[in-house]
């Protein structure tokens, strides 16, 4: 028995040393074996548990989205302010004041859209009916339309002011639109008279102000005759710049005495304006009327004479 126990103990010792030597000599095989064993280890439970966590996050995100408040649609009528703006109208040209009411639906049997003039608190229209004796005013509304329009024919300056678009709710709803009736004016810079030397360039500038839209055309007259830009005289041109303020430039090169006279600027949507041009043929008048004021030439000699007289009077 002792021999067998000795053999067993010796075998264990020999086996231990053989295992240590194997680990030292073949470390790559041991590490690969550990990786193979690690595939089935519970350490991967965290990796398999991650999908459930992502699902949970998705549920939480969905809940957050569901909790975000959504805008509630309006239940009653309201004004569309973009389509209901102030109006600038040309004197004598038909004006249209538009009031757009949203979400009125089929409530027109119970609710009406009216127009009231604030200047005298005068009821002008109710629905599609006109309630004024002034025939220049008219209510315009097409079926299934959201626009309630007040038409004013031949507007005058006295028609300028505030107009109220009113919905007959309880309490009533109101939107105010301002009408501005303007009359374009025409000016020629440098008028009413212009003096220019012979051989210079005549440059006349006509400006159209306070016009809600540019004039369709502007033409010039010389002594009541329309100026021809293709005449044998040549050197005549016009440049017109349209915008909020429209400007027309009449250019006449190499001015001559025959170019003297009255020039008239005629816009299509405004009153005409005139200027008198004097082309000087080398002469220099003793006095010129420029804007109603006398203009006389002076020279250095005159100044010296006046200075000498002043010195003698003081000495």
Secondary structure, DSSP 4 states (H G I P E B T S, - for coil): -HHHHHHHHHHHHHHHHHHHHHHHH-HHHHHHHHHHHHTTSGGGHHHHHHHHHHHHHHHHHHHHHHHSPPPPPP-S-EE-GGGS--EEEETTS-EEEEEEEES-TTGGGT--EEEEETTTTEEEEETTEE--S-TTEEEE--TT--EEEEEESS--GGG-EEEEEEE--SS-EEEEEEEEEE--EEEETT-SEEEEETTS-EEEEEEEES-SS--S-EEEEETTEEPPTTSTT--EEEEEE-SSSEEEEEEE-S--GGG-EEEEEEETTS--EEEEEEEESS---S-EEETTEEE----HHHHHHHHHHHHHHH-
